Amino acid sequence: MTTREDVLKQLGRELEKFYNNAPRGKAILRLEYFVIKNSKKIMSNEIKPIELLKAANLESKNISGEINRALKLSQYVEITKEM
């Protein structure tokens, strides 16, 4: 059985790579894409934005608001193309 902590660690590792490897000027776009794509996991495990940022070693970035916006947006959009 996968625990909440396991999910948090996995998402953190993936987000860190996804964000840090983003082309110049595309980091926030990639963050939002990642959150929308993984919104069900994030919400079902009640992961807070700051927890996700800490797990991704991105807590120094002031982007928790972007995560909240992407989570809200995920209720209305569907990803049809991989990034």
CORFEN-V236579 format. One line per field, one symbol per residue. phi: phi as a letter, one per 30 degrees, with the letter a starting at -180 (. if undefined). psi: psi as a letter, one per 20 degrees, with the letter a starting at -180 (. if undefined). burial: + if it has 24 or more other C-alpha atoms within 12 Angstrom, else -. A space follows every 50 residues. Layout:
BEGIN
phi=???
psi=???
burial=???
END
This chain:
BEGIN
phi=.ddedddddddddddeddddcddeicddedddeedddcedddddchdded dddddchbdddcbddddedddddddcbbdcbdc
psi=pprghggggghgggggggghjqqpjjggghgggggghjhgggghjlpqgh gggghjkjiiqmjhhhggghgghiiiqppipq.
burial=------+++-++-+++-++--------+-++++++++++-+++---++++ ++++++-+----++-+++-++--+---------
END
